[in-house]
Amino acid sequence: MKTMLLLAALLALAPAAHATTNVNVTLDVGVAASVAPQAHQCTVSVPVGSNGTTVLDAAVAAQCISSYHVQHYSFGDFVDCIDGVCGQDAVVEGTFWAMFLDGACTAYGVTDYSAADGDVLSFEYSDYFTACTA
């Protein structure tokens, strides 16, 4: 009996091995009207600390966006296409998907992002000259 009580007490004190806390992240995708007909915005729930591809996967699952593609470079992984609109697209030369966190241009790739509750992760299709200026 004492052994069972001790075991129950130890189990109650032990941290949950697979406890995952989810956070809500708003994905905001903006594009020029001449390139794509509409922007997308949705809020998805992902495990805390998830990277940007997990957020984008959740947005695909929620049908907020239909697809995305990430390109690996020596300096990081960056989104190069969302919903078939790709950087350096024939419609607008010299364009790419700039990533922003809570309105500030990021200096890191999509896989280096770490999700926190209430984040707004934005991707803006822009030209190289105006993407992170304001």
Secondary structure per residue as TSV (DSSP state, phi and psi in degrees):
chain	resnum	aa	ss	phi	psi
A	1	M	-	360.0	-44.7
A	2	K	H	-62.4	-37.2
A	3	T	H	-64.1	-41.8
A	4	M	H	-66.6	-40.0
A	5	L	H	-65.3	-41.8
A	6	L	H	-64.6	-42.7
A	7	L	H	-63.2	-43.2
A	8	A	H	-62.7	-40.8
A	9	A	H	-66.3	-40.5
A	10	L	H	-66.6	-40.9
A	11	L	H	-64.6	-36.5
A	12	A	H	-67.7	-32.5
A	13	L	H	-83.9	-21.8
A	14	A	S	-71.5	140.1
A	15	P	-	-69.3	148.7
A	16	A	-	-65.2	129.2
A	17	A	T	-69.7	-34.8
A	18	H	T	-122.2	28.1
A	19	A	-	-71.3	125.7
A	20	T	-	-122.1	129.7
A	21	T	-	-98.5	126.3
A	22	N	E	-92.0	150.8
A	23	V	E	-127.3	155.6
A	24	N	E	-97.8	127.0
A	25	V	E	-123.7	130.9
A	26	T	E	-92.0	126.4
A	27	L	E	-99.4	126.5
A	28	D	E	-124.2	116.7
A	29	V	E	-115.5	119.0
A	30	G	E	-118.2	135.9
A	31	V	-	-138.6	155.1
A	32	A	-	-68.2	138.8
A	33	A	T	-58.5	-29.4
A	34	S	T	-74.6	-16.1
A	35	V	T	-98.9	-42.6
A	36	A	-	-143.7	148.0
A	37	P	S	-70.9	-24.6
A	38	Q	-	-152.2	156.7
A	39	A	-	-91.9	164.6
A	40	H	E	-127.5	143.4
A	41	Q	E	-146.8	133.0
A	42	C	E	-155.4	160.9
A	43	T	E	-112.1	130.1
A	44	V	E	-122.7	156.6
A	45	S	E	-107.8	124.6
A	46	V	E	-136.5	159.6
A	47	P	E	-62.3	142.3
A	48	V	T	-54.3	137.3
A	49	G	T	85.6	-0.4
A	50	S	-	-59.8	151.7
A	51	N	-	-87.6	177.2
A	52	G	H	-64.6	-30.0
A	53	T	H	-69.4	-30.4
A	54	T	H	-66.9	-39.2
A	55	V	H	-63.7	-44.9
A	56	L	H	-65.5	-38.6
A	57	D	H	-60.9	-41.6
A	58	A	H	-65.6	-35.7
A	59	A	H	-68.7	-35.6
A	60	V	H	-65.7	-45.4
A	61	A	H	-61.3	-33.9
A	62	A	T	-84.9	1.8
A	63	Q	T	61.0	30.8
A	64	C	S	-79.6	-41.1
A	65	I	-	-127.3	158.9
A	66	S	S	-93.7	-28.4
A	67	S	-	-166.5	165.1
A	68	Y	E	-155.2	163.0
A	69	H	E	-139.7	140.3
A	70	V	E	-113.0	135.3
A	71	Q	E	-108.6	132.4
A	72	H	E	-90.7	131.4
A	73	Y	E	-124.6	165.5
A	74	S	T	-61.8	-24.0
A	75	F	T	-100.5	5.8
A	76	G	E	144.8	176.4
A	77	D	E	-103.0	126.9
A	78	F	E	-129.5	143.2
A	79	V	E	-69.5	127.2
A	80	D	E	-115.5	-12.0
A	81	C	E	-145.5	138.9
A	82	I	E	-135.7	128.1
A	83	D	T	51.5	38.5
A	84	G	T	80.8	-1.7
A	85	V	E	-94.7	116.8
A	86	C	E	-117.3	149.6
A	87	G	T	-59.3	150.8
A	88	Q	T	61.1	23.5
A	89	D	-	-57.0	148.8
A	90	A	S	-61.8	-25.4
A	91	V	S	-69.1	-43.6
A	92	V	S	-134.9	107.0
A	93	E	S	-70.0	148.8
A	94	G	S	74.1	35.7
A	95	T	E	-115.6	159.5
A	96	F	E	-159.0	172.3
A	97	W	E	-94.9	105.8
A	98	A	E	-81.5	139.5
A	99	M	E	-106.0	136.9
A	100	F	E	-128.3	145.1
A	101	L	E	-120.1	118.3
A	102	D	T	52.2	39.1
A	103	G	T	89.0	-7.6
A	104	A	E	-104.8	133.2
A	105	C	E	-61.6	134.0
A	106	T	-	-89.6	154.5
A	107	A	S	-111.3	26.7
A	108	Y	S	-145.0	166.4
A	109	G	-	-82.0	171.8
A	110	V	G	-64.4	-31.6
A	111	T	G	-81.5	-9.3
A	112	D	G	-92.7	-6.4
A	113	Y	-	-70.6	145.7
A	114	S	-	-128.8	114.4
A	115	A	-	-65.9	133.6
A	116	A	-	-130.9	153.7
A	117	D	T	-60.3	131.0
A	118	G	T	89.1	-1.9
A	119	D	-	-60.2	148.7
A	120	V	E	-117.1	109.1
A	121	L	E	-100.2	116.5
A	122	S	E	-116.9	146.7
A	123	F	E	-126.8	122.3
A	124	E	E	-117.1	124.5
A	125	Y	E	-79.2	117.1
A	126	S	E	-146.8	170.9
A	127	D	E	-90.4	163.6
A	128	Y	T	-64.5	-21.5
A	129	F	T	-86.2	-26.4
A	130	T	T	-117.5	0.0
A	131	A	T	-56.1	-53.8
A	132	C	T	-116.8	32.3
A	133	T	-	-109.6	137.2
A	134	A	-	176.5	360.0
